[in-house]
Amino acid sequence: MHLIHSNYLIDKRDLLMALLEVTDLTTTFHLKAGVVQAVNGIDFLIEEGELVGLVGESGCGKSVSMRSILRIIPQPPGKIESGKILFKGKDLLSLKEDQMRNIRGKEIAMIFQDPMTSLNPVLTIGRQLTETMEEHLQLSNEMAKKRVIELLDLVGIPDPKACLDRYPYEFSGGMRQRAMIAMALSCSPSLLIADEPTTALDVTIQAQVTELVKSLQKDLGMAVIWITHDLGVVARLVERVKVMYAGYIVEKAPVEKLYSHPKHPYTRGLLASLPRLDEETSAELETIPGQPPNQLDLPKGCPFAERCSYQVEKCLEENPMLEEVEKDHYSACWEKDRL
């Protein structure tokens, strides 16, 4: 049996195991210049213990969609126009603010992109981590400190006890990001959202942080949504991938299928722009022509049509819905059979 959602089919059995179910989520920003259509009716499921990648270029709606789930977009100018966000069966959009505070950090945690601006510069690392546990778990300060030392050791920070009294500026970028991961894990969340957590780090530290999150996810059994524009990171990290463009999810598939047989022209363009180490001869990297559409005035048809070499007349008139092209592989493209 299948249930029809706004843009794809969901097997009813999946709903029984879904940790997070997002349906028809639409988020806008009301500015003087007009209304920015940041997230446009997206649907997706996250199962318990699953590691999912959310990819796309800057401004496509990745971070806004995740911040909408936690209801931390600034309101105004931001506004969640419609949708349903079921987490463990509860609709987060119907909860009062004090109920949401009990969810944030405790049930759903988030690692932000820049740890220097995410950490409070005037509080010690120890205080910032113990505060969360004292609030959500009602631990004494002494018990919270003991737990913090365990967490800092878990994420690979040397001499964790001495680090309790240090300030963020005394840590390197990689160490600050590890402290942010420890903070996110402090209440043993069921879902961890990692918002481009390696962007500000050098390549070596990026690899260390990526492997750390993968290891922790496996050991702790939590679900992870990894937001990134780096398809190289996604390839070695996640199980399933969702590709966003102009506020829409345009393709979703298991990672192996997406990389071997992309079924949306935008995904093909992203993959073609990556250097390949498995090719004997070096080929010139491809680029995607043009610019993303103005989200103050999205086109009537497919938002990628103006940049797409597969464009037909229908693409300019009607925006395609996500449809299953093969088992567990969905694409929103009128010409997907040509790909």
C-alpha positions in Angstrom: 0.0 0.0 0.0 1.2 3.5 -0.9 0.2 6.9 0.4 0.4 9.9 -2.0 2.2 12.9 -0.6 2.6 16.3 -2.4 5.3 15.1 -4.7 6.2 11.5 -4.3 4.9 8.1 -3.1 5.7 6.9 0.4 5.4 3.3 1.3 3.1 3.0 4.3 5.6 0.7 6.0 8.2 3.5 5.9 5.9 5.7 8.0 6.0 3.2 10.8 9.8 3.5 11.2 10.2 7.2 10.3 12.0 9.3 13.0 11.2 12.5 11.0 8.6 13.0 8.4 8.4 16.4 6.6 5.4 17.1 4.4 4.8 20.1 2.1 7.2 22.3 4.0 7.1 25.9 2.6 9.2 28.7 4.1 9.4 32.3 2.8 11.2 35.5 3.8 9.2 38.8 3.5 11.6 41.5 2.5 11.2 45.0 1.2 12.1 43.8 -2.3 9.5 41.1 -2.1 8.8 37.6 -0.9 11.8 35.2 -1.2 10.5 31.6 -1.8 13.2 29.8 0.1 11.7 26.4 0.6 8.9 25.2 -1.8 6.8 22.4 -0.6 9.4 19.7 0.2 8.7 16.2 1.5 11.1 13.7 3.0 11.6 11.0 5.6 14.5 10.3 8.0 14.6 6.9 9.6 16.1 6.0 12.9 19.8 5.7 12.8 20.0 6.8 9.1 22.8 9.0 7.7 21.4 11.3 4.9 23.1 13.9 2.8 21.4 17.1 1.7 23.3 18.8 -1.1 23.0 21.8 -3.4 24.7 25.1 -4.1 24.5 28.0 -1.7 21.1 29.6 -1.4 19.2 26.5 -2.6 17.3 26.2 0.8 19.3 23.5 2.6 19.9 25.4 5.8 16.6 27.1 5.8 14.7 23.8 5.5 16.6 22.4 8.5 16.3 25.6 10.6 12.5 25.5 9.8 12.4 22.0 11.3 13.9 23.4 14.6 11.8 26.6 14.2 14.9 28.8 14.5 14.5 31.0 11.4 14.1 34.7 12.4 10.4 35.5 12.4 10.0 38.1 10.9 11.1 38.3 8.2 11.0 34.4 7.9 7.7 32.6 7.9 6.8 28.9 7.7 3.9 29.2 5.4 2.7 25.6 5.4 3.6 22.0 6.1 3.8 19.3 8.7 6.9 18.2 10.6 6.4 15.0 12.5 9.1 14.1 14.9 8.5 10.8 16.7 4.8 11.3 15.8 4.6 14.9 17.2 4.0 17.8 14.8 6.7 20.3 15.7 4.8 23.2 14.1 2.0 22.8 16.6 4.1 22.9 19.7 4.5 25.9 22.0 7.8 27.6 22.2 8.7 26.1 25.6 7.9 22.6 24.3 10.2 23.3 21.3 13.0 24.3 23.7 12.8 20.8 25.2 13.2 19.3 21.7 16.1 21.5 20.6 19.4 20.2 21.9 17.8 17.3 23.7 16.0 15.4 20.9 17.3 17.2 17.9 20.8 18.8 17.9 22.5 21.0 15.3 26.2 21.6 14.5 26.6 25.0 12.8 29.0 25.9 10.0 31.4 28.3 11.9 32.3 27.1 15.4 33.9 30.5 16.2 30.7 32.4 15.9 28.5 29.5 17.3 30.5 29.3 20.6 30.1 32.1 23.1 33.6 33.8 23.3 33.2 35.0 26.9 32.2 31.6 28.4 34.6 28.7 28.9 34.1 25.5 26.8 33.3 23.6 30.0 30.5 26.1 31.0 29.0 26.1 27.5 28.7 22.3 27.5 27.5 21.8 31.1 24.8 24.4 30.7 23.0 22.3 28.1 23.0 19.2 30.3 22.0 21.1 33.5 19.0 22.5 31.5 17.8 19.4 29.7 18.9 16.5 31.9 18.7 18.3 35.3 22.3 17.1 36.1 24.2 18.7 38.9 27.2 20.9 37.9 29.6 18.2 39.2 27.8 15.4 37.2 27.6 17.6 34.1 31.4 18.3 34.3 32.1 14.6 34.5 29.9 14.0 31.4 31.6 16.8 29.5 35.1 15.3 30.1 33.8 12.0 28.8 32.4 13.7 25.7 35.5 15.8 25.0 37.5 12.6 25.2 35.0 10.8 22.9 35.4 13.5 20.1 39.2 13.2 20.3 40.2 16.4 22.3 43.4 15.7 24.3 43.6 16.4 28.0 39.8 17.0 28.2 39.8 17.9 31.9 42.2 20.8 31.3 40.1 22.0 28.4 37.1 22.8 30.7 38.5 26.1 31.7 39.7 27.2 28.3 37.9 29.7 26.0 37.0 29.2 22.4 39.9 31.4 21.1 42.4 29.1 22.8 41.2 26.2 20.5 42.1 25.6 16.8 39.3 25.5 14.2 39.2 21.7 14.3 39.2 21.6 18.1 36.4 24.1 18.2 34.3 22.0 15.8 35.0 18.9 17.9 33.8 20.9 20.9 30.6 21.8 19.0 30.1 18.1 18.2 30.5 17.3 21.9 27.9 19.9 22.7 25.5 18.5 20.2 25.9 15.0 21.6 25.7 16.1 25.2 22.0 15.1 25.6 22.2 12.0 23.3 19.9 13.3 20.6 18.0 11.0 18.3 18.7 13.3 15.3 21.8 15.4 14.6 21.8 18.0 11.9 25.2 19.0 10.7 25.1 22.2 8.7 28.3 22.3 6.6 30.4 21.7 9.7 33.7 21.2 7.8 33.4 24.2 5.4 35.8 26.5 7.4 38.3 23.8 8.0 41.4 22.6 6.0 41.2 19.4 4.1 43.0 17.2 6.7 40.7 18.4 9.5 37.6 18.0 7.3 38.5 14.4 6.8 39.0 13.9 10.6 35.7 15.5 11.5 33.8 13.6 8.8 35.2 10.3 10.0 34.4 11.3 13.6 30.8 12.0 12.9 30.4 8.7 10.9 32.0 6.7 13.8 29.8 8.4 16.4 26.7 7.9 14.4 27.4 4.2 14.1 28.3 3.8 17.8 25.4 5.9 19.2 22.7 4.9 16.7 21.5 8.4 16.0 20.2 9.7 12.7 22.3 12.4 10.9 21.4 14.9 8.3 24.6 16.2 6.7 24.1 19.5 4.8 26.8 20.3 2.3 27.7 21.5 -1.2 30.7 19.1 -1.3 29.7 15.9 -3.2 33.1 14.4 -2.3 32.3 14.4 1.4 28.8 12.9 0.7 30.2 10.0 -1.3 32.2 8.6 1.6 29.8 9.5 4.4 26.1 9.0 3.8 23.6 6.3 2.8 21.1 8.4 1.0 21.2 11.7 -0.8 18.7 14.5 -1.4 19.6 17.1 -4.0 18.0 20.6 -3.6 17.7 23.4 -6.2 15.9 26.7 -5.8 14.0 25.5 -2.7 12.9 22.2 -4.3 14.2 18.6 -3.8 14.9 17.6 -7.4 16.4 14.2 -6.9 16.8 11.7 -4.1 18.4 8.2 -4.1 20.8 5.9 -2.3 24.3 7.3 -2.7 25.6 4.6 -5.0 22.7 5.1 -7.5 22.9 8.8 -7.4 26.6 8.8 -8.3 26.5 6.0 -10.9 23.2 7.0 -12.6 22.0 10.5 -11.8 18.6 11.2 -13.2 18.4 15.0 -13.0 20.4 17.4 -15.2 21.4 19.5 -12.1 22.8 16.4 -10.3 24.7 15.4 -13.5 26.1 18.9 -13.7 27.3 18.8 -10.1 29.0 15.4 -10.6 30.6 16.5 -13.9 32.2 19.4 -12.1 34.1 17.1 -9.8 37.6 15.8 -10.6 37.7 12.1 -11.0 40.6 9.9 -9.7 39.3 6.8 -11.4 39.8 8.0 -15.0 42.9 7.2 -16.9 43.0 10.4 -18.8 42.3 13.8 -17.3 39.2 15.4 -18.7 38.3 19.1 -18.6 35.8 19.8 -15.8 32.4 20.8 -16.8 30.5 23.8 -15.5 26.8 24.5 -15.2 26.0 27.6 -17.4 23.9 30.5 -16.2 22.8 31.4 -12.7 20.2 30.1 -10.3 16.8 31.7 -10.6 15.8 34.8 -8.6 13.8 33.3 -5.7 11.9 36.6 -5.4 10.4 35.6 -8.8 10.6 31.9 -9.5 9.7 30.8 -13.1 6.4 29.0 -13.8 8.1 25.9 -15.0 11.1 23.9 -13.9 13.5 26.2 -12.0 16.5 24.6 -13.7 15.1 24.9 -17.2 17.1 28.0 -18.3 20.4 26.3 -17.5 19.5 22.8 -18.8 20.7 21.2 -22.0 17.8 18.8 -22.0 15.2 21.6 -22.0 11.9 21.1 -23.9 8.9 23.4 -24.2 7.1 21.7 -21.4 10.0 22.5 -19.0 9.2 26.2 -19.3 5.5 25.7 -18.7 5.2 23.2 -15.8 7.4 22.3 -12.9 7.7 18.4 -12.7 7.0 16.5 -9.5 9.4 14.0 -8.0 8.6 10.6 -9.5 10.1 7.2 -8.9 12.4 6.3 -11.9 13.6 3.0 -10.3 13.4 1.5 -6.9 14.2 4.1 -4.2 15.4 6.6 -6.9 13.3 9.7 -7.5 13.7 12.6 -10.0 11.8 15.8 -10.8 12.5 16.1 -14.6 10.3 15.8 -17.7 13.2 14.4 -19.7 14.6 11.9 -17.1 14.3 9.0 -19.6 17.0 10.7 -21.8 19.5 10.8 -18.9 
